[in-house]
Amino acid sequence: MKHQQSPQLAVLQGRAMQQGLWGLLRHRIYNLQLLRMDATAALIVSLLLIPQSLAYALLAGLPLQAGLYASILPAIAYAFFGTSGVLAVGPVAITSLLTFSALSPLATPGSDEYVLLAILLALMSGLCLLLMGVLRMGFLTNFLSHPVMSAFVSASAVIILLSQLKGVTGIPVQSGTLPEMLYSLYSGWQQLHLETLLLGLACILFLYWARHYLAGLLQRFGMKPDLATLMGRMAPLLLLVLTTLLVVMTRLDQQGIKIVGALSLGLPTLQWQMITPGVLLSLVPMAVMISLIGFAESVAIARTFAARRRQQVNSNRELLGLGIANLAAGASGSFPVTGGLSRTVVNHDAGSVTPMASLLTGMGMALVLLFFTGWLYYLPQAMLASVILVAVLSLVDWKQPLHLWRYSRGDAWAWLATASGVLLLGIEIGLLLGVLVSLGSWLAKNSKPHVAIVGRVPGTEHYRNVQRYQVELHPSILSLRIDESLMFANAQEVEERVLQEVSQHPEVRHVILMGSGINHIDASGVEVLEQLNQLLKEQGIGLHLSEIKGPVLDRLKLINLPEHLNGQIFLTQHQAMQALTRVDEKA
């Protein structure tokens, strides 16, 4: 079911979609063929979204209809202002967990006050994203390094898994840190409900089997691979139908199995006087966190699929699209939303081409809300919990820390700090701890820059590290390659290394700093260069620079450093060696 289109058309559509759905309509690129493809994808995603939206509302601690609300206006709003043709915006596991973590200490989950706080959180998250977009602050997500995000997602998945055990066992699990949840699970084991457990296990096994084996089975019966894979991902919808019919026919609800029941459409009476300045201030950190994490997750997904289509995603435009989507979520009485990976994969595989698919998905969910919620009355809550459990199992990546430990100990420590913090101290503290450790690791690495003595590889114009290659050296010329930007964290270290090498080579008359690895020199770096220039000049040694990048050299010229240098600046290291060798020969 994958779409077929020419690369030229894909590029043209990608450029138009930089302005959202408006761009496609304004440039008159949209046609009936694209509409059929988008409508097919929207239908499939809408069917998948029914159980997912209910499950994520349950995870967020909100009435189940809030999940449906979060799937309508946000998807429609993103279609007009986002830049991805396949990103499926709506409720996802991580933002649902963050919503519950932020609000559960402030109000009873499911209460009117809790719903009001969720609406405020969505509105604040939307405003935060819009502000980031206006100020072009998408770069802030760069502080959420891959190890930190990987650990955060994995640890959050563990918290989600434990929180949903209530739905498949009947045991009340207290929200909080990992030890608190494990203790509440242990102390409440006597409340285990056998029928709920059996139904929950059956749902989990079915979903796990469908995710890993159903596609292969369908292919053996002659179904095309793409369609078989898509059908495998639609297993939650099939399970929704089967479990609902099971409850209706056997009346398991009369045996203690909790069902969805009647969904109360509309918003509760909102008592705005319950919201105090203190409550608003307490929501600000979580609104910022949800915005950053949601944007980082969403834009990563959007870029992945855009690259497959030779298209681009405008990060600042995405901030605008997601910001308006969250404002729409708050206006419709739901909770923060972002782009979801599983639905985006289904959207892509089902043939989505443009943001029109998102618009049609929102309209499809509106029809479900208006005409089909009565069919969900007997849906068992154990089925919804099982959907979440199986979905987040794939988010736990315990191989990552082992891989990081082999490659980069600093990144491994950032992963461990984030995961441990989330599990033992709480989500907010864990993420902050991971960011701090990650930044600390980066500063530690940059404070010890790699500085190598280089020489000429015989018969070439290439200069390499003397410890790695057999090279030619000139006794009166010391060439040092600096492999980091010269900045406050490492400038003093570079100065000490240069002076140390000079003291160990008394015959040296020229020092060349090879700047091919220098991308930036800050004020501290400039100060060190000026000090080195003066110290070496007093010893009768010339300080020269080679292979300095254009933007770096432009900034050095602003302060007239080249004119004050007691040596010269050379375009290449080989030119420097040739010129200085001739000078020594004449001397």
C-alpha positions in Angstrom: 0.0 0.0 0.0 3.0 2.3 -0.2 2.5 5.3 -2.4 4.2 5.6 -5.8 5.2 9.0 -7.0 8.0 10.6 -9.0 10.9 12.2 -7.1 10.2 15.5 -8.8 6.6 15.5 -7.5 7.7 14.6 -4.0 10.2 17.5 -4.0 7.5 19.9 -5.2 5.0 18.7 -2.6 7.7 19.0 0.1 8.3 22.6 -0.8 4.6 23.4 -0.7 4.2 21.6 2.6 6.7 24.0 4.3 3.5 26.1 4.6 1.3 23.3 5.8 -1.9 22.2 4.0 -2.4 25.9 3.0 0.7 25.6 0.8 -0.6 22.6 -1.1 -4.0 24.2 -1.7 -2.5 27.6 -2.6 -0.1 26.0 -5.2 -2.9 23.8 -6.5 -0.8 20.7 -6.2 -3.5 18.7 -4.5 -5.7 16.4 -6.7 -8.2 13.5 -6.4 -5.5 10.8 -6.6 -3.7 12.3 -3.6 -7.1 12.6 -1.8 -7.8 8.9 -2.3 -4.4 8.0 -0.9 -4.7 10.3 2.1 -8.3 9.2 2.8 -7.3 5.6 2.8 -4.5 6.3 5.3 -6.8 8.4 7.4 -9.4 5.6 7.7 -6.8 3.1 8.8 -5.1 5.4 11.3 -8.5 6.5 12.7 -9.4 2.8 13.3 -6.1 2.3 15.1 -6.5 5.5 17.1 -9.8 4.4 18.7 -8.2 2.0 21.2 -5.0 4.0 21.5 -6.7 7.3 22.3 -8.8 5.6 25.0 -5.7 3.9 26.4 -3.6 7.0 26.6 -6.4 8.9 28.3 -6.5 6.1 30.9 -2.7 6.5 31.3 -3.0 10.3 31.7 -5.6 9.8 34.5 -8.3 11.5 32.5 -11.9 10.5 31.5 -11.6 8.2 28.5 -13.4 10.6 26.2 -10.5 13.0 26.6 -8.4 10.7 24.5 -10.9 11.1 21.7 -10.9 14.9 22.1 -7.1 14.8 21.8 -7.4 13.1 18.5 -9.7 15.5 16.7 -8.9 19.3 16.8 -5.1 18.8 17.4 -4.8 16.6 14.2 -6.8 19.1 12.2 -4.8 22.1 13.5 -1.5 20.4 12.7 -2.6 19.6 9.2 -2.8 23.4 8.4 0.3 24.5 10.2 2.7 21.5 10.3 5.2 20.6 7.6 5.1 16.8 7.7 2.9 14.8 5.4 2.9 11.7 7.5 3.3 12.7 11.1 0.3 11.6 13.2 -0.3 14.1 16.0 -2.3 13.1 19.0 -2.0 11.5 22.4 1.1 9.4 23.0 2.5 7.4 25.9 5.3 9.7 27.1 3.2 12.9 27.1 0.4 11.0 28.8 2.7 9.8 31.5 4.2 13.3 32.0 0.6 14.7 32.2 -0.2 12.2 35.0 3.1 12.9 36.8 2.5 16.6 36.7 -1.1 16.6 37.8 -1.6 13.7 40.2 0.1 15.5 43.1 -2.3 18.5 42.6 -5.7 16.9 42.1 -7.4 13.5 42.1 -7.1 11.8 38.7 -10.4 11.9 36.8 -11.9 14.8 38.9 -13.2 18.0 37.4 -10.2 19.9 38.9 -7.8 17.4 37.3 -9.5 17.8 33.9 -9.1 21.6 34.3 -5.4 21.3 35.1 -4.9 19.0 32.1 -6.5 21.7 29.9 -4.3 24.3 31.4 -1.2 22.1 30.9 -2.1 21.7 27.2 -2.6 25.4 26.7 0.7 26.3 28.5 2.5 23.7 26.5 1.1 25.2 23.3 2.1 28.7 24.3 5.6 27.4 25.2 6.0 25.8 21.8 4.7 28.9 20.0 7.2 31.1 21.9 10.0 28.7 21.0 8.9 28.9 17.4 8.7 32.7 17.3 12.2 33.0 19.0 13.6 30.2 16.8 14.6 28.2 19.9 14.3 24.7 18.4 18.0 24.4 19.2 17.1 23.9 22.9 16.3 20.2 22.1 20.0 19.8 21.3 20.6 19.7 25.1 18.5 16.5 25.2 21.3 14.3 23.9 20.5 10.9 22.4 21.7 9.0 25.5 19.6 11.2 27.8 16.5 10.8 25.6 17.0 7.0 25.2 17.4 6.6 29.0 14.4 8.9 29.7 12.2 6.9 27.3 13.3 3.5 28.6 12.9 4.5 32.3 9.5 6.1 31.6 8.4 3.0 29.8 9.2 1.0 33.0 7.1 3.4 35.0 4.3 3.1 32.5 4.4 -0.7 32.6 4.1 -0.8 36.4 1.3 1.8 36.4 -0.7 -0.2 34.0 -0.5 -3.4 36.0 -3.5 -2.2 37.8 -5.6 -2.5 34.7 -4.6 -6.2 34.0 -4.4 -7.4 37.6 -6.9 -5.3 39.6 -4.1 -4.5 42.1 -4.0 -0.8 42.9 -0.5 0.5 42.1 0.5 3.8 43.7 2.0 6.3 41.4 5.5 7.5 42.2 9.0 6.2 42.0 10.0 2.7 41.2 10.4 1.6 44.8 7.0 3.1 45.8 5.3 1.4 42.9 6.9 -2.0 43.7 6.0 -1.7 47.3 2.3 -0.9 46.6 2.2 -3.8 44.1 3.6 -6.1 46.8 1.4 -4.8 49.6 -1.8 -5.0 47.5 -1.3 -8.5 46.0 -4.3 -9.8 47.9 -6.6 -7.6 45.8 -5.6 -9.5 42.7 -8.6 -10.2 40.5 -8.2 -13.5 38.7 -10.7 -12.9 35.9 -9.1 -9.5 35.1 -5.6 -11.1 35.2 -6.6 -13.9 32.8 -8.3 -11.5 30.4 -5.3 -9.1 30.6 -2.8 -11.8 29.9 -4.8 -13.1 27.0 -4.9 -9.6 25.5 -1.1 -9.1 26.0 -0.3 -12.5 24.4 -2.5 -11.8 21.5 -1.1 -8.3 20.9 2.5 -9.6 21.2 1.8 -12.5 18.9 0.1 -10.2 16.3 3.0 -7.7 16.5 5.7 -10.3 15.8 4.0 -13.2 13.9 0.7 -12.2 12.4 2.3 -10.5 9.3 4.3 -13.6 8.5 1.2 -15.8 8.9 -0.8 -13.6 6.5 2.0 -13.7 4.0 2.0 -17.5 4.0 -1.7 -17.3 3.1 -0.8 -15.2 0.1 -1.2 -11.6 1.4 1.3 -9.0 0.1 4.0 -8.1 2.6 3.1 -4.4 2.9 -0.6 -5.2 3.5 0.2 -8.0 5.9 2.4 -5.7 8.0 -0.3 -3.1 8.1 -2.9 -5.7 9.2 -0.5 -6.8 11.9 -0.4 -3.3 13.3 -4.2 -3.1 13.3 -4.4 -5.9 15.9 -5.5 -3.5 18.7 -8.7 -2.7 16.8 -9.4 -6.4 16.2 -8.8 -7.0 19.9 -11.2 -4.2 20.8 -14.0 -5.8 18.8 -13.3 -9.3 20.1 -13.1 -8.4 23.8 -16.2 -6.2 23.6 -18.1 -9.0 22.1 -16.7 -11.4 24.7 -18.0 -9.2 27.6 -21.4 -8.7 25.9 -21.9 -12.5 25.4 -20.5 -13.7 28.8 -21.3 -10.6 30.9 -17.9 -10.6 32.4 -18.6 -7.1 33.7 -20.9 -8.8 36.3 -17.9 -10.8 37.5 -15.9 -7.8 38.5 -14.1 -6.9 35.2 -14.2 -3.2 34.8 -15.6 -1.8 31.5 -15.5 1.6 29.9 -19.1 2.3 30.5 -21.0 5.3 29.2 -18.7 8.1 27.9 -19.9 11.5 29.1 -19.5 13.8 26.1 -18.8 17.4 26.7 -16.7 19.2 29.3 -17.3 19.2 33.0 -18.2 22.4 34.8 -14.9 24.2 35.0 -14.3 26.0 38.2 -11.7 28.5 37.2 -11.5 29.9 40.7 -9.7 26.7 41.7 -6.7 27.8 39.8 -4.3 29.9 41.9 -1.1 31.6 40.9 0.8 29.0 42.9 -0.8 26.2 40.8 0.0 27.9 37.6 3.6 28.3 38.6 3.9 24.7 39.6 2.7 23.7 36.1 5.3 25.8 34.2 8.3 23.4 34.6 6.2 20.4 33.4 4.8 22.4 30.5 8.3 23.3 29.4 9.4 19.7 29.8 6.5 18.3 27.9 7.1 20.9 25.1 10.8 20.0 24.8 10.4 16.3 24.9 7.3 16.2 22.7 9.0 18.4 20.1 12.2 16.4 20.2 10.3 13.2 19.7 8.0 14.6 17.1 10.6 16.3 14.9 12.9 13.2 15.0 10.0 11.1 13.6 9.1 13.7 11.0 12.7 14.1 9.8 13.1 10.3 9.5 10.1 9.9 7.2 10.8 13.2 5.3 14.3 11.9 4.4 12.7 8.8 2.8 10.7 11.1 0.5 13.5 13.6 -0.2 11.6 16.2 1.7 12.6 18.5 4.6 11.0 19.4 7.9 11.2 23.0 9.1 11.9 22.8 12.8 10.6 26.3 13.6 7.5 25.7 11.5 7.0 22.4 13.4 7.1 24.3 16.7 4.3 26.5 15.3 2.3 23.5 14.2 2.7 21.6 17.4 2.0 24.7 19.5 -1.3 25.3 17.7 -2.1 21.6 18.0 -1.7 21.8 21.8 -3.7 25.0 22.0 -6.4 23.1 20.1 -6.1 20.2 22.6 -6.6 22.6 25.5 -9.6 24.3 23.8 -11.2 20.9 23.2 -10.8 19.8 26.8 -8.0 17.2 26.4 -4.3 17.1 27.3 -0.9 17.7 25.7 -0.3 16.0 22.3 2.7 15.4 20.0 3.7 13.2 17.1 3.4 9.4 17.7 5.8 6.9 16.2 3.5 3.9 15.9 0.7 5.8 14.2 3.1 7.6 11.9 4.5 4.3 10.7 1.0 3.1 10.0 0.1 6.4 8.3 3.2 6.1 6.1 2.6 2.5 5.2 -1.1 3.1 4.5 -0.1 5.6 1.8 -0.4 9.0 3.4 1.2 11.7 1.2 0.2 15.1 2.5 -1.2 16.8 5.7 -4.7 16.2 4.4 -4.4 12.7 5.9 -4.1 14.4 9.3 -7.2 16.6 8.6 -9.2 13.5 7.5 -8.1 11.6 10.6 -9.3 14.3 12.9 -12.7 14.3 11.0 -12.9 10.5 11.2 -12.3 10.6 15.0 -15.1 13.3 15.2 -17.5 10.9 13.6 -16.5 8.2 16.1 -17.1 10.6 18.9 -20.5 11.6 17.6 -21.9 8.2 16.5 -20.0 5.3 17.8 -19.1 5.8 21.4 -22.1 3.8 22.5 -20.4 0.7 21.0 -17.6 1.1 23.5 -19.7 0.7 26.5 -18.7 -2.9 27.2 -15.1 -2.5 26.2 -13.0 -4.0 29.1 -10.4 -1.6 30.6 -8.0 -4.6 30.8 -7.8 -4.5 27.0 -6.8 -0.8 27.1 -4.1 -1.5 29.7 -2.8 -4.3 27.6 -2.5 -2.0 24.5 -0.3 0.4 26.6 1.8 -2.5 28.0 2.6 -4.0 24.7 3.2 -0.6 23.0 5.7 0.6 25.6 7.6 -2.7 25.8 9.3 -1.8 22.6 10.5 1.5 24.2 12.7 -0.2 26.7 16.2 -0.4 25.3 18.6 -2.1 27.8 21.2 -2.8 25.1 21.9 1.0 24.7 23.9 1.5 27.9 26.2 -1.5 27.1 26.7 -0.1 23.6 27.5 3.4 25.1 29.8 1.9 27.7 32.0 0.4 24.9 31.9 3.6 22.8 31.8 6.6 25.2 31.9 6.3 29.0 30.6 9.9 29.4 27.5 9.1 27.4 27.0 5.9 29.3 27.1 7.8 32.6 24.6 10.3 31.3 22.3 7.3 30.3 22.6 5.7 33.7 22.1 9.0 35.6 18.9 9.7 33.6 17.5 6.2 33.9 18.3 6.0 37.7 17.0 9.5 38.3 13.7 8.8 36.6 13.2 5.5 38.3 14.3 6.4 41.8 13.8 10.2 42.1 11.1 11.1 39.7 10.6 12.0 36.1 11.5 15.7 36.3 14.6 15.2 38.5 15.8 12.3 36.4 15.7 14.3 33.2 17.4 17.3 34.8 20.0 15.0 36.3 20.7 13.5 32.9 21.0 16.8 31.2 23.5 18.0 33.8 25.6 14.9 33.6 25.6 15.1 29.8 26.7 18.7 29.9 29.3 17.9 32.5 30.7 15.1 30.3 30.8 17.5 27.4 32.7 20.1 29.4 35.1 17.5 30.7 35.8 16.2 27.2 36.4 19.7 25.9 38.6 20.7 28.8 41.1 18.1 27.7 41.5 18.8 24.0 43.5 16.4 21.8 46.7 18.2 20.7 48.9 16.2 18.4 52.5 16.8 17.1 52.2 16.3 13.4 54.8 15.6 10.6 54.8 15.1 6.9 53.9 11.7 5.5 56.9 10.9 3.2 56.2 11.7 -0.5 52.9 13.5 0.2 51.6 16.9 1.4 49.7 15.3 4.2 50.6 15.9 7.9 49.6 13.3 10.5 50.1 12.5 14.2 53.6 11.3 14.9 52.3 8.6 17.2 50.2 7.0 14.4 52.3 7.4 11.3 56.0 7.3 10.2 56.5 11.0 9.4 59.2 13.5 8.6 60.0 16.2 11.1 62.1 19.4 10.9 64.2 19.9 14.1 63.6 23.7 14.3 59.8 23.6 13.5 57.2 22.3 16.0 53.8 21.6 14.4 50.8 21.1 16.7 47.3 20.2 15.5 44.5 21.3 17.8 41.5 19.0 17.5 39.0 21.0 19.4 37.5 24.5 19.3 39.6 26.9 21.4 37.4 28.1 24.2 37.3 28.9 27.9 37.1 25.3 29.0 40.4 24.3 27.3 42.3 27.4 26.4 44.6 27.2 29.4 45.2 23.5 28.8 46.3 24.2 25.2 48.7 27.0 26.3 50.3 24.7 28.9 50.7 21.9 26.3 52.4 24.3 23.7 54.8 25.6 26.3 55.6 22.1 27.6 56.5 20.9 24.1 58.6 24.0 23.4 60.5 23.4 26.7 61.2 19.8 25.6 62.5 20.9 22.2 65.1 23.7 22.8 66.1 23.7 19.1 62.7 24.9 18.0 62.5 28.3 16.3 59.0 28.1 14.9 55.7 26.9 16.3 52.9 26.2 13.9 49.4 25.7 15.3 47.4 23.7 12.8 43.8 24.8 13.1 42.0 22.3 10.8 40.1 21.0 13.8 39.2 24.5 15.2 35.6 25.6 14.5 35.4 28.4 17.0 37.7 30.6 19.1 36.1 32.5 22.0 37.5 35.4 24.0 39.5 33.1 26.3 41.0 31.4 23.3 42.0 34.7 21.8 43.6 35.7 25.1 45.7 32.5 25.1 46.8 33.1 21.5 48.0 36.6 22.5 49.8 35.3 25.5 51.5 32.6 23.5 52.5 35.1 20.9 54.2 37.3 23.5 55.9 34.4 25.4 57.3 32.8 22.3 58.4 36.1 20.9 60.4 36.8 24.1 62.2 33.4 23.4 62.9 34.2 19.8 60.3 31.8 18.6 57.8 32.6 15.9 54.1 31.7 16.3 52.4 30.7 13.1 48.9 29.5 12.2 47.9 27.2 9.4 44.6 25.8 7.9 42.5 28.3 9.9 38.9 28.1 8.7 37.5 31.1 7.0 34.8 32.1 9.6 37.4 31.7 12.4 39.9 33.8 10.6 37.3 36.5 9.9 36.7 36.9 13.6 40.4 37.1 14.4 40.8 39.9 11.8 38.1 41.9 13.6 40.6 42.3 16.5 43.7 42.6 14.3 45.3 39.5 15.7 47.0 38.5 12.4 48.8 41.9 12.3 50.1 41.4 15.9 51.2 37.8 15.3 55.0 37.6 15.3 54.7 34.8 12.7 52.5 34.3 9.6 49.2 32.7 8.7 49.3 30.0 6.0 46.6 28.5 3.9 47.9 25.0 4.3 50.3 23.2 6.6 52.5 22.2 3.7 52.9 25.8 2.6 53.9 26.7 6.2 56.5 24.0 6.3 58.0 24.9 2.9 58.2 28.6 3.7 59.7 28.1 7.2 62.1 25.5 6.0 63.4 28.0 3.4 63.8 30.6 6.1 65.9 28.3 8.2 68.0 27.3 5.3 68.8 30.9 4.5 69.6 31.6 8.2 
